[in-house]
């Protein structure tokens, strides 16, 4: 089988998570500076079998898409052009940053580590992917 890759896209940096090849567990992969994200994803997909890409969909509490979408859509369009054989889906990312901080607290990370925004982005991508997997079961 192949992996599913998830992206928590941000203007400065983006968190990335992937499943195992059996698509059972989501694991944080890394955080990438967003202007290099497209190249990173393409290189990753050249080296690993990726079946699908899931991108966090930023929604507000009233279910409207947030302003961040104006940055995410051009990225996703570029990704679709460069990787036309890989389906790309959006998945609701509400509360992932809150859940990421809670996860860090539960894991006993020190305050300095919890302030690491790159780690928050990676954990958020992992939460998006794990939530996606659970929704498909």
Z-matrix of the N, CA and C atoms (Angstrom, degrees):
N
C 1 1.459
C 2 1.521 1 109.64
N 3 1.306 2 114.14 1 178.03
C 4 1.458 3 118.25 2 179.82
C 5 1.521 4 110.24 3 -127.19
N 6 1.299 5 114.96 4 173.49
C 7 1.463 6 121.65 5 -173.72
C 8 1.530 7 112.06 6 -88.66
N 9 1.333 8 114.24 7 161.18
C 10 1.457 9 121.78 8 166.60
C 11 1.521 10 105.26 9 -112.60
N 12 1.310 11 116.15 10 134.76
C 13 1.460 12 122.04 11 -177.74
C 14 1.531 13 108.14 12 -112.87
N 15 1.315 14 116.93 13 138.33
C 16 1.465 15 121.24 14 178.18
C 17 1.520 16 110.17 15 -121.43
N 18 1.329 17 114.33 16 146.76
C 19 1.461 18 121.10 17 -179.17
C 20 1.523 19 109.10 18 -127.53
N 21 1.329 20 115.69 19 127.69
C 22 1.463 21 121.68 20 168.54
C 23 1.529 22 104.59 21 -102.66
N 24 1.332 23 115.42 22 94.00
C 25 1.458 24 121.12 23 -172.23
C 26 1.518 25 111.49 24 -78.00
N 27 1.314 26 115.57 25 132.86
C 28 1.457 27 122.14 26 174.99
C 29 1.516 28 109.48 27 -132.56
N 30 1.313 29 116.96 28 159.22
C 31 1.462 30 120.27 29 -178.44
C 32 1.522 31 112.24 30 -63.65
N 33 1.329 32 117.48 31 -36.58
C 34 1.463 33 120.90 32 -178.85
C 35 1.527 34 112.48 33 -94.03
N 36 1.334 35 115.12 34 -47.79
C 37 1.457 36 118.93 35 -178.29
C 38 1.521 37 108.46 36 -145.53
N 39 1.332 38 114.56 37 158.26
C 40 1.465 39 120.71 38 -176.54
C 41 1.517 40 109.76 39 -131.13
N 42 1.325 41 114.85 40 136.07
C 43 1.452 42 120.90 41 176.28
C 44 1.521 43 109.87 42 -86.87
N 45 1.323 44 114.95 43 145.38
C 46 1.465 45 120.57 44 -179.18
C 47 1.520 46 108.81 45 -130.47
N 48 1.331 47 114.98 46 137.36
C 49 1.461 48 121.91 47 176.01
C 50 1.519 49 108.01 48 -134.35
N 51 1.321 50 116.02 49 154.79
C 52 1.466 51 121.43 50 177.72
C 53 1.521 52 109.63 51 -138.34
N 54 1.317 53 114.55 52 157.56
C 55 1.463 54 119.18 53 173.83
C 56 1.520 55 108.53 54 -89.28
N 57 1.319 56 114.44 55 167.92
C 58 1.455 57 119.75 56 167.00
C 59 1.535 58 106.39 57 -71.60
N 60 1.307 59 118.17 58 173.17
C 61 1.460 60 120.23 59 -177.13
C 62 1.529 61 112.86 60 -68.96
N 63 1.316 62 117.71 61 -19.34
C 64 1.468 63 121.26 62 176.39
C 65 1.529 64 111.65 63 -86.67
N 66 1.323 65 116.85 64 -3.78
C 67 1.470 66 124.61 65 178.78
C 68 1.538 67 112.36 66 58.04
N 69 1.331 68 114.88 67 44.30
C 70 1.461 69 121.01 68 179.95
C 71 1.519 70 111.18 69 -103.74
N 72 1.329 71 116.40 70 -44.09
C 73 1.466 72 121.73 71 -173.03
C 74 1.529 73 110.20 72 -122.36
N 75 1.322 74 115.64 73 138.96
C 76 1.470 75 121.87 74 174.12
C 77 1.522 76 108.73 75 -94.26
N 78 1.307 77 116.17 76 135.44
C 79 1.465 78 122.09 77 178.13
C 80 1.524 79 109.04 78 -129.59
N 81 1.324 80 115.74 79 140.60
C 82 1.454 81 119.47 80 173.82
C 83 1.511 82 109.47 81 -64.99
N 84 1.319 83 117.01 82 137.80
C 85 1.461 84 121.18 83 179.00
C 86 1.522 85 110.44 84 -102.83
N 87 1.324 86 115.98 85 -56.88
C 88 1.461 87 119.79 86 -177.48
C 89 1.526 88 109.36 87 -173.63
N 90 1.304 89 115.17 88 -179.64
C 91 1.460 90 122.92 89 170.22
C 92 1.521 91 106.32 90 -123.55
N 93 1.328 92 115.78 91 137.68
C 94 1.458 93 121.14 92 -175.40
C 95 1.524 94 108.80 93 -127.17
N 96 1.313 95 117.17 94 142.29
C 97 1.461 96 121.44 95 173.05
C 98 1.533 97 106.31 96 -61.19
N 99 1.317 98 117.35 97 128.46
C 100 1.470 99 121.24 98 -169.39
C 101 1.526 100 114.87 99 -59.68
N 102 1.316 101 118.78 100 -32.11
C 103 1.471 102 118.06 101 179.91
C 104 1.531 103 112.23 102 -71.53
N 105 1.331 104 118.29 103 -10.31
C 106 1.469 105 121.51 104 175.40
C 107 1.537 106 111.73 105 -107.71
N 108 1.319 107 116.42 106 2.54
C 109 1.469 108 120.78 107 -173.10
C 110 1.522 109 113.26 108 -62.73
N 111 1.316 110 117.91 109 -43.85
C 112 1.460 111 120.64 110 -178.21
C 113 1.529 112 110.86 111 -57.67
N 114 1.327 113 116.63 112 -48.37
C 115 1.467 114 120.36 113 178.98
C 116 1.531 115 111.61 114 -63.07
N 117 1.335 116 116.25 115 -39.54
C 118 1.460 117 120.21 116 179.15
C 119 1.533 118 110.67 117 -61.58
N 120 1.334 119 116.98 118 -46.98
C 121 1.465 120 121.14 119 -178.27
C 122 1.528 121 110.96 120 -63.61
N 123 1.316 122 116.57 121 -42.92
C 124 1.464 123 120.30 122 179.88
C 125 1.532 124 110.38 123 -62.81
N 126 1.312 125 116.58 124 -44.79
C 127 1.470 126 120.19 125 178.68
C 128 1.532 127 110.56 126 -63.42
N 129 1.339 128 117.20 127 -41.79
C 130 1.460 129 120.51 128 178.78
C 131 1.529 130 110.21 129 -61.44
N 132 1.324 131 116.69 130 -44.51
C 133 1.469 132 120.74 131 -178.85
C 134 1.528 133 112.20 132 -68.82
N 135 1.321 134 117.73 133 -24.09
C 136 1.467 135 120.93 134 174.10
C 137 1.526 136 111.60 135 -71.39
N 138 1.337 137 115.88 136 -29.34
C 139 1.470 138 120.51 137 -175.50
C 140 1.520 139 114.44 138 -99.78
N 141 1.325 140 117.60 139 -20.26
C 142 1.469 141 122.30 140 -177.83
C 143 1.526 142 109.15 141 -129.71
N 144 1.334 143 116.92 142 143.82
C 145 1.472 144 118.17 143 176.33
C 146 1.531 145 110.34 144 -73.82
N 147 1.326 146 116.64 145 116.66
C 148 1.464 147 122.19 146 179.97
C 149 1.527 148 107.65 147 -117.24
N 150 1.321 149 115.69 148 121.70
C 151 1.464 150 122.10 149 -177.97
C 152 1.518 151 112.67 150 -86.06
N 153 1.336 152 116.39 151 -31.39
C 154 1.460 153 121.02 152 -172.25
C 155 1.529 154 108.67 153 -158.75
N 156 1.331 155 114.96 154 151.15
C 157 1.463 156 120.95 155 175.04
C 158 1.523 157 107.49 156 -120.28
N 159 1.322 158 115.93 157 131.29
C 160 1.459 159 122.45 158 178.92
C 161 1.530 160 107.36 159 -113.56
N 162 1.320 161 115.30 160 127.63
C 163 1.464 162 120.82 161 -178.88
C 164 1.525 163 108.04 162 -115.35
N 165 1.328 164 115.64 163 131.97
C 166 1.459 165 120.46 164 178.57
C 167 1.520 166 111.32 165 -60.62
N 168 1.324 167 115.91 166 128.59
C 169 1.459 168 122.48 167 178.81
C 170 1.521 169 108.49 168 -98.17
N 171 1.334 170 117.41 169 111.97
C 172 1.468 171 119.96 170 -177.67
C 173 1.531 172 111.59 171 -77.98
N 174 1.311 173 115.62 172 111.51
C 175 1.467 174 120.65 173 178.84
C 176 1.513 175 109.70 174 -118.00
N 177 1.328 176 114.43 175 150.98
C 178 1.452 177 120.88 176 175.26
C 179 1.527 178 108.65 177 -90.67
N 180 1.309 179 116.06 178 173.51
C 181 1.462 180 120.52 179 -178.18
C 182 1.529 181 112.48 180 -61.88
N 183 1.329 182 117.84 181 -27.78
C 184 1.471 183 120.89 182 179.73
C 185 1.532 184 111.84 183 -85.50
N 186 1.309 185 116.82 184 11.94
C 187 1.463 186 124.85 185 177.16
C 188 1.533 187 113.32 186 75.96
N 189 1.317 188 117.72 187 4.96
C 190 1.462 189 121.44 188 175.78
C 191 1.527 190 108.81 189 -80.72
N 192 1.320 191 115.37 190 147.31
C 193 1.461 192 120.26 191 176.55
C 194 1.524 193 107.89 192 -69.27
N 195 1.329 194 116.91 193 137.45
C 196 1.465 195 119.75 194 -177.00
C 197 1.525 196 111.59 195 -78.88
N 198 1.316 197 114.60 196 170.25
C 199 1.464 198 121.79 197 -178.45
C 200 1.528 199 112.53 198 -61.39
N 201 1.310 200 117.68 199 -23.72
C 202 1.470 201 122.01 200 179.72
C 203 1.518 202 112.47 201 -60.20
N 204 1.315 203 116.39 202 -22.29
C 205 1.464 204 120.40 203 -177.47
C 206 1.521 205 112.02 204 -60.35
N 207 1.339 206 117.44 205 -26.28
C 208 1.467 207 119.49 206 -179.91
C 209 1.531 208 111.86 207 -67.70
N 210 1.327 209 117.45 208 -17.50
C 211 1.462 210 121.61 209 175.58
C 212 1.527 211 110.85 210 -95.43
N 213 1.306 212 116.10 211 -31.20
C 214 1.471 213 120.91 212 -175.93
C 215 1.523 214 111.22 213 -76.31
N 216 1.327 215 117.42 214 -41.83
C 217 1.466 216 120.35 215 -176.41
C 218 1.528 217 113.92 216 -58.85
N 219 1.328 218 119.55 217 -45.95
C 220 1.476 219 118.34 218 178.00
C 221 1.537 220 112.19 219 -61.96
N 222 1.336 221 115.93 220 -37.73
C 223 1.463 222 119.37 221 177.46
C 224 1.533 223 110.13 222 -62.22
N 225 1.336 224 116.85 223 -48.24
C 226 1.467 225 120.99 224 -178.15
C 227 1.533 226 110.35 225 -63.55
N 228 1.327 227 117.63 226 -38.42
C 229 1.473 228 120.37 227 177.21
C 230 1.526 229 110.93 228 -62.15
N 231 1.319 230 116.97 229 -41.79
C 232 1.473 231 120.81 230 177.29
C 233 1.527 232 110.64 231 -64.60
N 234 1.324 233 115.84 232 -40.71
C 235 1.462 234 120.62 233 179.37
C 236 1.527 235 110.41 234 -63.56
N 237 1.317 236 117.04 235 -41.85
C 238 1.477 237 120.93 236 178.88
C 239 1.527 238 111.67 237 -63.45
N 240 1.323 239 116.49 238 -36.61
C 241 1.471 240 120.32 239 178.52
C 242 1.519 241 111.19 240 -68.42
N 243 1.316 242 116.27 241 -39.70
C 244 1.469 243 120.65 242 -176.64
C 245 1.529 244 113.22 243 -81.21
N 246 1.342 245 116.84 244 -27.31
C 247 1.463 246 121.45 245 -179.84
C 248 1.537 247 110.06 246 -128.59
N 249 1.336 248 117.39 247 63.76
C 250 1.466 249 119.84 248 -174.26
C 251 1.523 250 114.23 249 -65.11
N 252 1.312 251 117.89 250 -18.59
C 253 1.468 252 122.41 251 -178.21
C 254 1.532 253 113.21 252 -84.92
N 255 1.327 254 117.51 253 -7.55
C 256 1.471 255 120.87 254 -178.78
C 257 1.528 256 109.24 255 -109.33
N 258 1.344 257 117.66 256 119.22
C 259 1.469 258 119.58 257 177.16
C 260 1.532 259 110.95 258 -64.96
N 261 1.317 260 115.49 259 142.50
C 262 1.467 261 121.68 260 178.58
C 263 1.524 262 107.57 261 -122.27
N 264 1.319 263 115.75 262 128.12
C 265 1.460 264 121.95 263 -179.58
C 266 1.519 265 109.77 264 -122.45
N 267 1.323 266 115.47 265 150.88
C 268 1.455 267 120.89 266 170.92
C 269 1.528 268 108.12 267 -96.61
N 270 1.332 269 115.41 268 147.16
C 271 1.465 270 120.34 269 177.02
C 272 1.527 271 108.42 270 -141.61
N 273 1.318 272 115.91 271 133.21
C 274 1.465 273 123.50 272 -176.19
C 275 1.530 274 111.31 273 -50.94
N 276 1.317 275 115.26 274 126.02
C 277 1.468 276 119.36 275 -178.35
C 278 1.526 277 113.39 276 -111.47
N 279 1.335 278 116.77 277 14.96
C 280 1.464 279 118.40 278 179.88
C 281 1.518 280 110.63 279 -57.59
N 282 1.296 281 115.97 280 139.83
C 283 1.468 282 125.66 281 176.27
C 284 1.531 283 114.50 282 71.69
N 285 1.326 284 119.06 283 2.30
C 286 1.468 285 118.03 284 -177.01
C 287 1.520 286 111.89 285 -65.58
N 288 1.335 287 118.44 286 -36.05
C 289 1.467 288 119.38 287 178.77
C 290 1.527 289 110.59 288 -67.38
N 291 1.333 290 116.43 289 -38.98
C 292 1.462 291 120.69 290 177.54
C 293 1.535 292 109.66 291 -63.92
N 294 1.332 293 115.80 292 -45.20
C 295 1.466 294 119.96 293 178.63
C 296 1.530 295 111.16 294 -64.57
N 297 1.327 296 116.88 295 -36.54
C 298 1.463 297 120.22 296 178.42
C 299 1.528 298 110.61 297 -63.15
N 300 1.339 299 116.71 298 -44.12
C 301 1.467 300 119.81 299 178.01
C 302 1.530 301 110.82 300 -63.95
N 303 1.314 302 116.93 301 -40.43
C 304 1.464 303 120.70 302 178.68
C 305 1.533 304 110.57 303 -64.04
N 306 1.318 305 115.88 304 -40.48
C 307 1.465 306 120.61 305 177.67
C 308 1.525 307 110.81 306 -61.33
N 309 1.326 308 115.53 307 -41.54
C 310 1.462 309 120.19 308 179.34
C 311 1.527 310 110.64 309 -64.92
N 312 1.330 311 116.61 310 -40.32
C 313 1.470 312 120.55 311 176.74
C 314 1.521 313 110.86 312 -63.05
N 315 1.337 314 115.20 313 -47.03
C 316 1.464 315 120.36 314 -179.43
C 317 1.521 316 111.90 315 -62.22
N 318 1.335 317 115.77 316 -30.86
C 319 1.462 318 119.99 317 179.45
C 320 1.524 319 112.30 318 -79.25
N 321 1.334 320 115.97 319 -5.69
C 322 1.456 321 120.00 320 177.48
C 323 1.517 322 114.49 321 78.82
N 324 1.325 323 117.30 322 21.99
C 325 1.461 324 119.46 323 179.25
C 326 1.522 325 110.28 324 -68.61
N 327 1.317 326 115.11 325 145.28
C 328 1.460 327 121.02 326 178.88
C 329 1.530 328 109.57 327 -69.69
N 330 1.328 329 115.19 328 159.65
C 331 1.464 330 121.22 329 -177.14
C 332 1.526 331 111.42 330 -54.46
N 333 1.311 332 117.34 331 -42.12
C 334 1.460 333 121.36 332 -179.27
C 335 1.529 334 110.50 333 -60.95
N 336 1.326 335 117.13 334 -41.92
C 337 1.465 336 121.15 335 179.06
C 338 1.530 337 111.16 336 -68.03
N 339 1.326 338 116.96 337 -35.26
C 340 1.469 339 120.83 338 179.90
C 341 1.524 340 111.78 339 -69.66
N 342 1.330 341 116.66 340 -20.44
C 343 1.463 342 121.05 341 178.65
C 344 1.529 343 112.20 342 -86.20
N 345 1.309 344 116.46 343 -2.22
C 346 1.461 345 122.02 344 178.94
C 347 1.530 346 108.49 345 -74.31
N 348 1.329 347 116.74 346 101.46
C 349 1.466 348 120.99 347 -174.21
C 350 1.521 349 111.71 348 -66.41
N 351 1.315 350 117.60 349 -30.33
C 352 1.466 351 119.84 350 177.51
C 353 1.524 352 110.18 351 -64.01
N 354 1.316 353 116.89 352 -41.02
C 355 1.465 354 120.39 353 178.07
C 356 1.525 355 110.76 354 -65.66
N 357 1.332 356 117.27 355 -39.33
C 358 1.466 357 121.17 356 177.22
C 359 1.530 358 109.64 357 -60.61
N 360 1.341 359 117.56 358 -42.94
C 361 1.464 360 121.19 359 -179.89
C 362 1.527 361 111.67 360 -64.22
N 363 1.319 362 116.58 361 -41.07
C 364 1.467 363 120.44 362 179.05
C 365 1.530 364 110.94 363 -65.91
N 366 1.319 365 116.61 364 -43.23
C 367 1.470 366 120.31 365 178.05
C 368 1.524 367 110.16 366 -65.72
N 369 1.317 368 117.37 367 -38.77
C 370 1.468 369 120.95 368 177.62
C 371 1.529 370 111.01 369 -60.87
N 372 1.325 371 116.87 370 -42.98
C 373 1.469 372 120.39 371 177.44
C 374 1.525 373 110.45 372 -62.10
N 375 1.322 374 116.44 373 -38.29
C 376 1.460 375 120.95 374 178.67
C 377 1.525 376 110.72 375 -65.22
N 378 1.324 377 116.72 376 -40.86
C 379 1.472 378 121.00 377 178.48
C 380 1.527 379 110.38 378 -66.04
N 381 1.326 380 117.32 379 -41.50
C 382 1.475 381 120.83 380 176.78
C 383 1.526 382 109.66 381 -58.11
N 384 1.328 383 115.96 382 -47.12
C 385 1.462 384 120.31 383 -176.92
C 386 1.522 385 111.86 384 -67.75
N 387 1.323 386 117.33 385 -43.40
C 388 1.468 387 119.51 386 179.60
C 389 1.533 388 110.55 387 -64.88
N 390 1.317 389 117.37 388 -39.08
C 391 1.467 390 121.28 389 176.58
C 392 1.522 391 110.60 390 -63.86
N 393 1.328 392 116.59 391 -40.47
C 394 1.463 393 121.43 392 177.23
C 395 1.533 394 110.03 393 -60.60
N 396 1.326 395 115.70 394 -47.75
C 397 1.472 396 119.93 395 -179.64
C 398 1.527 397 111.17 396 -59.44
N 399 1.324 398 116.17 397 -44.00
C 400 1.473 399 120.51 398 -179.21
C 401 1.529 400 110.63 399 -65.71
N 402 1.321 401 118.20 400 -33.78
C 403 1.471 402 120.63 401 179.96
C 404 1.526 403 111.66 402 -69.44
N 405 1.319 404 116.99 403 -23.41
C 406 1.464 405 121.36 404 -177.96
C 407 1.525 406 113.08 405 -89.76
N 408 1.336 407 116.54 406 -9.45
C 409 1.472 408 119.71 407 -178.54
C 410 1.495 409 111.67 408 -84.44
